[in-house]
Amino acid sequence: MGISLKERIIYATTFKKSLSKKCITLIKSKRIRQVVIFSMANAQHIINVINEAKVAKDCKSLTFFCISKKIALFLQNKGFFAEYSSLPTEASLINKLKNN
């Protein structure tokens, strides 16, 4: 057919291996109150690092703002408080943050 395809990586996600000591301190002192989650991979990873840092109980008071309902439900099923934007777009998520 004569179609030539070329694979190009547009972006790559690199996860932190753990929460920093400063981040843990801020969570425990309740100075971090909101977390923005853009993907299911981010949601799964944040749960892992929260559990490894043994701050899951402290994170139950956080509000996770998610770009989609599916991500919010995943976090809710893990026992966290999560809200989601009306549309799965960055603009909609920003509006959600502005209104809270």
Backbone as CSV, one residue per row, in Angstrom:
resi,resn,N_x,N_y,N_z,CA_x,CA_y,CA_z,C_x,C_y,C_z
1,MET,0.816,-1.181,0.000,0.000,0.000,0.000,0.867,1.253,0.000
2,GLY,2.110,1.119,0.391,3.025,2.242,0.310,2.997,3.189,1.499
3,ILE,2.412,2.763,2.624,2.379,3.619,3.808,3.613,3.326,4.643
4,SER,4.311,4.372,4.986,5.505,4.230,5.820,5.205,4.821,7.195
5,LEU,5.397,4.020,8.222,5.161,4.475,9.584,6.483,4.611,10.313
6,LYS,6.539,5.621,11.157,7.726,5.842,11.957,7.274,6.080,13.393
7,GLU,7.792,5.293,14.319,7.428,5.441,15.716,8.260,6.556,16.337
8,ARG,7.555,7.441,17.052,8.237,8.545,17.707,7.677,8.678,19.116
9,ILE,8.519,8.711,20.102,8.089,8.882,21.483,7.863,10.365,21.727
10,ILE,6.645,10.700,22.097,6.292,12.097,22.322,6.666,12.512,23.745
11,TYR,6.416,11.644,24.697,6.819,11.924,26.075,7.022,10.602,26.800
12,ALA,7.734,10.667,27.884,7.954,9.488,28.718,7.693,9.878,30.169
13,THR,7.102,8.992,30.913,6.818,9.235,32.318,7.886,8.560,33.160
14,THR,8.446,9.327,34.064,9.433,8.802,34.997,8.881,8.994,36.403
15,PHE,8.742,7.898,37.128,8.194,7.966,38.481,9.306,8.089,39.510
16,LYS,9.020,8.828,40.563,9.910,8.869,41.717,9.812,7.519,42.420
17,LYS,10.930,7.055,42.951,10.930,5.751,43.614,10.284,5.811,44.991
18,SER,10.307,6.998,45.605,9.733,7.137,46.938,9.386,8.594,47.202
19,LEU,8.610,8.804,48.259,8.315,10.164,48.682,9.542,10.729,49.383
20,SER,9.810,11.988,49.187,10.939,12.621,49.873,10.611,12.785,51.357
21,LYS,11.624,12.943,52.168,11.410,13.171,53.604,10.592,14.435,53.820
22,LYS,10.876,15.458,53.004,10.128,16.712,53.121,8.655,16.492,52.801
23,CYS,8.366,15.726,51.764,6.986,15.440,51.392,6.272,14.674,52.506
24,ILE,6.922,13.707,53.079,6.346,12.937,54.185,6.033,13.852,55.365
25,THR,6.970,14.739,55.686,6.766,15.699,56.780,5.567,16.599,56.488
26,LEU,5.463,17.085,55.255,4.353,17.955,54.880,3.013,17.228,54.935
27,ILE,2.995,15.959,54.548,1.769,15.159,54.629,1.370,14.971,56.087
28,LYS,2.319,14.577,56.911,2.021,14.320,58.329,1.589,15.573,59.065
29,SER,2.129,16.729,58.668,1.753,17.992,59.315,0.522,18.623,58.672
30,LYS,-0.077,17.916,57.704,-1.290,18.345,57.002,-1.096,19.650,56.226
31,ARG,0.134,19.899,55.791,0.400,21.080,54.976,0.165,20.780,53.498
32,ILE,0.145,19.505,53.139,-0.317,19.095,51.811,-1.742,18.610,52.019
33,ARG,-2.681,19.237,51.302,-4.087,18.884,51.475,-4.723,18.380,50.188
34,GLN,-4.100,18.695,49.049,-4.672,18.314,47.767,-3.590,17.749,46.860
35,VAL,-3.993,16.762,46.056,-3.081,16.113,45.113,-3.800,16.014,43.776
36,VAL,-3.103,16.334,42.697,-3.683,16.254,41.350,-3.155,14.994,40.668
37,ILE,-4.069,14.217,40.098,-3.715,12.967,39.437,-4.196,13.023,37.984
38,PHE,-3.260,12.816,37.047,-3.584,12.915,35.632,-3.761,11.567,34.927
39,SER,-3.348,10.476,35.555,-3.475,9.193,34.865,-3.639,8.056,35.861
40,MET,-4.139,6.932,35.369,-4.278,5.748,36.215,-2.905,5.270,36.680
41,ALA,-1.917,5.368,35.809,-0.558,4.969,36.198,-0.064,5.825,37.366
42,ASN,-0.349,7.132,37.321,0.031,8.011,38.428,-0.705,7.621,39.711
43,ALA,-1.987,7.312,39.583,-2.780,6.920,40.752,-2.230,5.645,41.383
44,GLN,-1.941,4.661,40.569,-1.391,3.403,41.085,-0.037,3.635,41.744
45,HIS,0.780,4.466,41.116,2.111,4.713,41.666,2.046,5.495,42.978
46,ILE,1.177,6.493,43.053,1.094,7.281,44.285,0.633,6.406,45.449
47,ILE,-0.267,5.464,45.182,-0.697,4.530,46.234,0.498,3.696,46.701
48,ASN,1.305,3.227,45.766,2.477,2.424,46.125,3.461,3.204,46.994
49,VAL,3.791,4.436,46.600,4.784,5.197,47.381,4.206,5.659,48.717
50,ILE,2.897,5.918,48.753,2.247,6.261,50.028,2.335,5.076,50.980
51,ASN,2.044,3.883,50.486,2.115,2.687,51.329,3.546,2.395,51.778
52,GLU,4.500,2.533,50.871,5.902,2.292,51.228,6.398,3.273,52.287
53,ALA,5.906,4.510,52.222,6.307,5.527,53.195,5.529,5.418,54.507
54,LYS,4.556,4.510,54.525,3.731,4.281,55.708,2.984,5.541,56.151
55,VAL,2.445,6.263,55.153,1.660,7.468,55.441,0.227,7.355,54.904
56,ALA,-0.201,6.138,54.625,-1.548,5.940,54.062,-2.612,6.517,54.995
57,LYS,-2.476,6.286,56.280,-3.453,6.808,57.243,-3.479,8.335,57.195
58,ASP,-2.318,8.950,57.102,-2.232,10.412,57.026,-2.844,10.938,55.727
59,CYS,-2.784,10.157,54.675,-3.279,10.584,53.356,-4.786,10.448,53.213
60,LYS,-5.442,9.840,54.192,-6.896,9.697,54.124,-7.592,11.050,54.215
61,SER,-6.902,12.065,54.733,-7.499,13.401,54.833,-7.218,14.264,53.595
62,LEU,-6.422,13.746,52.658,-6.122,14.480,51.429,-7.302,14.399,50.464
63,THR,-7.392,15.391,49.583,-8.336,15.324,48.470,-7.535,15.110,47.201
64,PHE,-7.842,14.041,46.492,-7.204,13.749,45.218,-8.122,14.266,44.111
65,PHE,-7.601,15.178,43.289,-8.351,15.702,42.161,-7.892,14.957,40.916
66,CYS,-8.819,14.259,40.285,-8.493,13.366,39.179,-9.073,13.877,37.868
67,ILE,-8.382,13.554,36.787,-8.837,13.990,35.469,-10.000,13.153,34.946
68,SER,-10.241,11.992,35.554,-11.373,11.171,35.103,-12.047,10.457,36.271
69,LYS,-13.289,10.090,36.037,-14.079,9.365,37.034,-13.456,8.008,37.350
70,LYS,-12.954,7.339,36.338,-12.354,6.015,36.526,-11.180,6.067,37.506
71,ILE,-10.354,7.086,37.389,-9.214,7.246,38.291,-9.716,7.550,39.703
72,ALA,-10.713,8.440,39.803,-11.273,8.781,41.118,-11.864,7.551,41.797
73,LEU,-12.579,6.727,41.045,-13.160,5.505,41.619,-12.082,4.547,42.104
74,PHE,-10.995,4.437,41.367,-9.875,3.593,41.789,-9.363,4.053,43.162
75,LEU,-9.151,5.358,43.311,-8.651,5.888,44.582,-9.681,5.734,45.692
76,GLN,-10.943,5.962,45.378,-12.005,5.787,46.373,-12.073,4.342,46.851
77,ASN,-11.898,3.401,45.934,-11.907,1.982,46.302,-10.728,1.608,47.188
78,LYS,-9.682,2.422,47.162,-8.520,2.223,48.036,-8.689,2.965,49.360
79,GLY,-9.821,3.648,49.525,-10.125,4.322,50.785,-9.753,5.793,50.837
80,PHE,-9.432,6.385,49.699,-9.049,7.789,49.659,-10.206,8.638,49.148
81,PHE,-10.191,9.929,49.503,-11.209,10.862,49.034,-10.762,11.436,47.703
82,ALA,-11.566,11.231,46.672,-11.184,11.683,45.330,-12.370,12.318,44.630
83,GLU,-12.072,13.390,43.911,-13.056,14.068,43.072,-12.522,14.052,41.648
84,TYR,-13.417,14.295,40.683,-12.979,14.278,39.290,-13.620,15.432,38.533
85,SER,-12.965,15.817,37.448,-13.451,16.921,36.627,-14.629,16.471,35.776
86,SER,-15.431,17.430,35.349,-16.632,17.103,34.567,-16.289,16.546,33.187
87,LEU,-15.162,16.975,32.650,-14.650,16.447,31.380,-13.212,15.991,31.599
88,PRO,-12.757,14.973,30.884,-11.376,14.502,31.076,-10.354,15.371,30.327
89,THR,-10.354,16.667,30.676,-9.414,17.592,30.043,-8.678,18.385,31.116
90,GLU,-7.528,18.881,30.756,-6.754,19.691,31.688,-7.531,20.944,32.101
91,ALA,-8.189,21.588,31.140,-8.956,22.804,31.434,-10.079,22.527,32.435
92,SER,-10.773,21.417,32.265,-11.852,21.058,33.174,-11.313,20.759,34.576
93,LEU,-10.177,20.111,34.652,-9.568,19.807,35.941,-9.123,21.101,36.633
94,ILE,-8.572,22.029,35.896,-8.163,23.321,36.462,-9.389,24.067,36.996
95,ASN,-10.483,24.033,36.247,-11.713,24.660,36.730,-12.197,24.018,38.015
96,LYS,-12.099,22.707,38.101,-12.485,21.986,39.324,-11.647,22.460,40.496
97,LEU,-10.353,22.618,40.276,-9.450,23.085,41.336,-9.794,24.521,41.762
98,LYS,-10.104,25.350,40.801,-10.443,26.749,41.093,-11.711,26.865,41.919
99,ASN,-12.645,25.932,41.713,-13.932,25.987,42.405,-13.935,25.280,43.766
100,ASN,-12.800,24.798,44.185,-12.717,24.133,45.499,-11.852,24.899,46.449
